[in-house]
Amino acid sequence: MIDSQDYKQVLGAFPTGVTVITALDENDRLVGFTASAFSAVSMDPPLILVCPSLNSDSYPVIQHSGQFAVHILSHHQQSIAYQFAGKGPDKLSGINWHRSPHGNAIIDGTAAYLECRLWEAYPGGDHAIVVGEVQGLWISKDEADPLLYCRGKMDQLPESLRLMPATI
């Protein structure tokens, strides 16, 4: 039997980026969750995967709407990551976002985002494995560094990996 705390500790030793997945419900209300379980699946067609909890408010909305957005958070958006990781009515308080031409809820100030159409959803224990086909994408012209997660902590890229201004 695998101890759940040991399992979390081992998984936490693998550094990842931090994403927030958003969708709009039938009343155009924003729902979302924080996810470090995000990965590219295929280049042709362009597919990604995210893994929402089966108990999340967001997963049924993604299933019903058939679309969602994956936001790669900027290093200064740690509070947004924690906010979307929580539950309750104040979860979305103060979040600045807009609706994209594809009809997705886009959080302002992210390093990048992908807009996806639901390709397929598979069972994955207490989570779903949601595969999305990328319909649109964007990356910050400011070259914002992404937010990283490792060993239960969030931080920015180390100095050696940060984008440096080009020199002439």
Number of C-alpha atoms within 10 A of each C-alpha: 3 6 7 9 9 10 10 12 13 11 13 16 12 10 15 17 21 25 28 26 28 26 28 23 16 10 6 12 10 19 21 28 25 21 22 18 14 22 13 12 14 11 10 7 9 13 19 21 23 22 22 25 17 16 11 14 16 21 25 15 20 24 15 12 15 16 24 30 30 30 26 27 27 24 19 16 20 18 9 21 19 14 21 22 14 14 13 9 7 10 17 17 9 9 13 11 13 12 13 13 8 14 15 22 26 24 23 13 16 23 22 22 21 21 26 24 19 21 15 13 17 11 11 13 9 10 16 18 19 21 22 26 23 21 14 14 13 12 14 13 8 7 14 18 21 21 23 22 19 17 13 11 10 19 16 18 16 9 8 7 9 13 11 9 7 5 4 3
